[in-house]
Amino acid sequence: MSKVMESKQQLVDQIATQLKESVSTVVVDYRGLTVAEMTELRKNLREAGVEFKVYKNTMTRRAAEKAELTELNEFLTGPNAVAFSNEDVIAPAKVLYNFAKEHEALEIKAGVIEGTFAPAEDVNAIASLPSKDGLVSMLLSVLQAPVRNFAYAVKAIGEEKENEEA
C-alpha cells in the first residue's frame, strides 16, 4: 500500500475513533465566515474543551460508515467542520448555537449525541438546555423549597404564639 493511502486510512481510523469515543459531535457548515470569525469560534470551542477540525468529506463519510453512523453522510456536503467533545455533552452544541445566533453564516447541520444521530433541531434543543451546574442548582432549589416553606410556617406559628402571649 502506498504511503498516501496509508496516511488516508490512518486519518479515517482517527476520525472514526473520535466519532465513537466522543460524547457529543456536531457537524457545521462554516461557509461565509471570515478568518477572524473562525479564529474566534475556534477559541470559544477550545475554552469549552471542544476539538474543532476540518476534514475532507470523503474521509469523514468513510469514518462515519466505519463508526456505523451513516446518517451523517447526507449532511457531509460542502465545506464542513466537526466539533468533538469527550467530556461535556452540551458544550459543542451550546458554543456553536450561541455563535450561530451572532453569525448567520454558521449553520448547524447535524450531530451525534452519545452515539445516537441527532438532526440539527435536536442539537439546537440540547444547546438551549442550561449547563450542568445550572441544572444542579435548579434541582437543589426544588428539593429545598418544601423545607424552606416548612421553616417559614414554623416561624410564623412561633411569631403568632408570641403575639398571643403579649
C-alpha positions as a Python dict, from the first residue, in 0.01 Angstrom:
ca = {
    (1, 'M'): (0, 0, 0),
    (2, 'S'): (133, 345, -85),
    (3, 'K'): (219, 598, 183),
    (4, 'V'): (-62, 828, 72),
    (5, 'M'): (-322, 553, 103),
    (6, 'E'): (-176, 453, 438),
    (7, 'S'): (-198, 808, 574),
    (8, 'K'): (-556, 844, 447),
    (9, 'Q'): (-653, 516, 614),
    (10, 'Q'): (-496, 634, 940),
    (11, 'L'): (-694, 959, 916),
    (12, 'V'): (-1020, 767, 856),
    (13, 'D'): (-942, 546, 1156),
    (14, 'Q'): (-868, 853, 1369),
    (15, 'I'): (-1196, 1024, 1272),
    (16, 'A'): (-1392, 702, 1331),
    (17, 'T'): (-1235, 669, 1675),
    (18, 'Q'): (-1326, 1030, 1756),
    (19, 'L'): (-1685, 969, 1642),
    (20, 'K'): (-1713, 660, 1861),
    (21, 'E'): (-1542, 798, 2171),
    (22, 'S'): (-1684, 1149, 2183),
    (23, 'V'): (-1994, 1207, 2392),
    (24, 'S'): (-2102, 1483, 2156),
    (25, 'T'): (-2017, 1560, 1795),
    (26, 'V'): (-2161, 1845, 1586),
    (27, 'V'): (-2120, 1898, 1210),
    (28, 'V'): (-2143, 2259, 1090),
    (29, 'D'): (-2125, 2447, 760),
    (30, 'Y'): (-1884, 2736, 807),
    (31, 'R'): (-1915, 2880, 455),
    (32, 'G'): (-1918, 3260, 470),
    (33, 'L'): (-1726, 3303, 795),
    (34, 'T'): (-1421, 3526, 784),
    (35, 'V'): (-1083, 3415, 913),
    (36, 'A'): (-1128, 3635, 1220),
    (37, 'E'): (-1469, 3479, 1291),
    (38, 'M'): (-1328, 3126, 1251),
    (39, 'T'): (-1044, 3215, 1488),
    (40, 'E'): (-1295, 3346, 1742),
    (41, 'L'): (-1507, 3030, 1704),
    (42, 'R'): (-1205, 2803, 1749),
    (43, 'K'): (-1105, 3000, 2061),
    (44, 'N'): (-1456, 2969, 2210),
    (45, 'L'): (-1465, 2596, 2141),
    (46, 'R'): (-1114, 2540, 2279),
    (47, 'E'): (-1212, 2721, 2602),
    (48, 'A'): (-1509, 2483, 2634),
    (49, 'G'): (-1282, 2180, 2588),
    (50, 'V'): (-1409, 2103, 2238),
    (51, 'E'): (-1188, 1988, 1949),
    (52, 'F'): (-1278, 2155, 1617),
    (53, 'K'): (-1148, 2007, 1291),
    (54, 'V'): (-1200, 2047, 919),
    (55, 'Y'): (-1173, 1719, 727),
    (56, 'K'): (-1237, 1623, 368),
    (57, 'N'): (-1594, 1499, 330),
    (58, 'T'): (-1486, 1170, 173),
    (59, 'M'): (-1268, 1093, 475),
    (60, 'T'): (-1546, 1185, 716),
    (61, 'R'): (-1801, 975, 521),
    (62, 'R'): (-1574, 670, 535),
    (63, 'A'): (-1516, 726, 907),
    (64, 'A'): (-1891, 764, 969),
    (65, 'E'): (-1952, 434, 790),
    (66, 'K'): (-1679, 270, 994),
    (67, 'A'): (-1833, 411, 1315),
    (68, 'E'): (-2179, 292, 1199),
    (69, 'L'): (-2314, 647, 1180),
    (70, 'T'): (-2414, 653, 813),
    (71, 'E'): (-2697, 900, 887),
    (72, 'L'): (-2430, 1173, 893),
    (73, 'N'): (-2331, 1111, 531),
    (74, 'E'): (-2620, 1309, 380),
    (75, 'F'): (-2501, 1618, 571),
    (76, 'L'): (-2139, 1588, 459),
    (77, 'T'): (-2158, 1813, 154),
    (78, 'G'): (-1990, 2146, 106),
    (79, 'P'): (-1740, 2295, 348),
    (80, 'N'): (-1790, 2125, 683),
    (81, 'A'): (-1620, 2132, 1019),
    (82, 'V'): (-1668, 1886, 1303),
    (83, 'A'): (-1667, 1966, 1674),
    (84, 'F'): (-1588, 1678, 1914),
    (85, 'S'): (-1627, 1675, 2291),
    (86, 'N'): (-1517, 1384, 2508),
    (87, 'E'): (-1636, 1537, 2835),
    (88, 'D'): (-1941, 1763, 2809),
    (89, 'V'): (-2243, 1660, 2601),
    (90, 'I'): (-2383, 2011, 2579),
    (91, 'A'): (-2063, 2214, 2525),
    (92, 'P'): (-2018, 2184, 2145),
    (93, 'A'): (-2387, 2239, 2073),
    (94, 'K'): (-2411, 2535, 2310),
    (95, 'V'): (-2097, 2714, 2183),
    (96, 'L'): (-2188, 2660, 1817),
    (97, 'Y'): (-2555, 2755, 1873),
    (98, 'N'): (-2462, 3079, 2051),
    (99, 'F'): (-2203, 3161, 1784),
    (100, 'A'): (-2457, 3090, 1507),
    (101, 'K'): (-2702, 3335, 1666),
    (102, 'E'): (-2444, 3612, 1625),
    (103, 'H'): (-2304, 3492, 1289),
    (104, 'E'): (-2573, 3379, 1047),
    (105, 'A'): (-2313, 3224, 813),
    (106, 'L'): (-2258, 2934, 1056),
    (107, 'E'): (-2513, 2656, 1012),
    (108, 'I'): (-2551, 2357, 1241),
    (109, 'K'): (-2622, 2059, 1015),
    (110, 'A'): (-2638, 1753, 1242),
    (111, 'G'): (-2469, 1579, 1528),
    (112, 'V'): (-2408, 1264, 1726),
    (113, 'I'): (-2510, 1273, 2091),
    (114, 'E'): (-2379, 983, 2300),
    (115, 'G'): (-2357, 755, 1996),
    (116, 'T'): (-2700, 844, 1855),
    (117, 'F'): (-2755, 1051, 1541),
    (118, 'A'): (-2921, 1387, 1607),
    (119, 'P'): (-3060, 1620, 1338),
    (120, 'A'): (-2999, 1996, 1364),
    (121, 'E'): (-3327, 2052, 1555),
    (122, 'D'): (-3217, 1811, 1830),
    (123, 'V'): (-2871, 1969, 1851),
    (124, 'N'): (-3032, 2313, 1886),
    (125, 'A'): (-3269, 2181, 2154),
    (126, 'I'): (-2976, 2041, 2351),
    (127, 'A'): (-2795, 2373, 2314),
    (128, 'S'): (-3085, 2558, 2474),
    (129, 'L'): (-3063, 2344, 2790),
    (130, 'P'): (-2897, 2503, 3093),
    (131, 'S'): (-2547, 2392, 3184),
    (132, 'K'): (-2487, 2104, 3424),
    (133, 'D'): (-2426, 2348, 3710),
    (134, 'G'): (-2749, 2530, 3623),
    (135, 'L'): (-2947, 2205, 3622),
    (136, 'V'): (-2798, 2101, 3957),
    (137, 'S'): (-2885, 2438, 4113),
    (138, 'M'): (-3243, 2410, 3979),
    (139, 'L'): (-3275, 2063, 4128),
    (140, 'L'): (-3139, 2178, 4463),
    (141, 'S'): (-3379, 2472, 4478),
    (142, 'V'): (-3673, 2240, 4402),
    (143, 'L'): (-3558, 1999, 4674),
    (144, 'Q'): (-3501, 2285, 4917),
    (145, 'A'): (-3843, 2450, 4868),
    (146, 'P'): (-4052, 2220, 5094),
    (147, 'V'): (-3803, 2251, 5381),
    (148, 'R'): (-3786, 2630, 5337),
    (149, 'N'): (-4168, 2657, 5330),
    (150, 'F'): (-4191, 2441, 5644),
    (151, 'A'): (-3939, 2667, 5820),
    (152, 'Y'): (-4142, 2976, 5725),
    (153, 'A'): (-4460, 2811, 5858),
    (154, 'V'): (-4294, 2719, 6189),
    (155, 'K'): (-4156, 3073, 6221),
    (156, 'A'): (-4499, 3223, 6151),
    (157, 'I'): (-4662, 2998, 6413),
    (158, 'G'): (-4391, 3093, 6663),
    (159, 'E'): (-4444, 3465, 6599),
    (160, 'E'): (-4821, 3420, 6632),
    (161, 'K'): (-4778, 3246, 6970),
    (162, 'E'): (-4553, 3531, 7090),
    (163, 'N'): (-4814, 3788, 6989),
    (164, 'E'): (-5087, 3595, 7176),
    (165, 'E'): (-4878, 3580, 7493),
    (166, 'A'): (-4801, 3952, 7487),
}
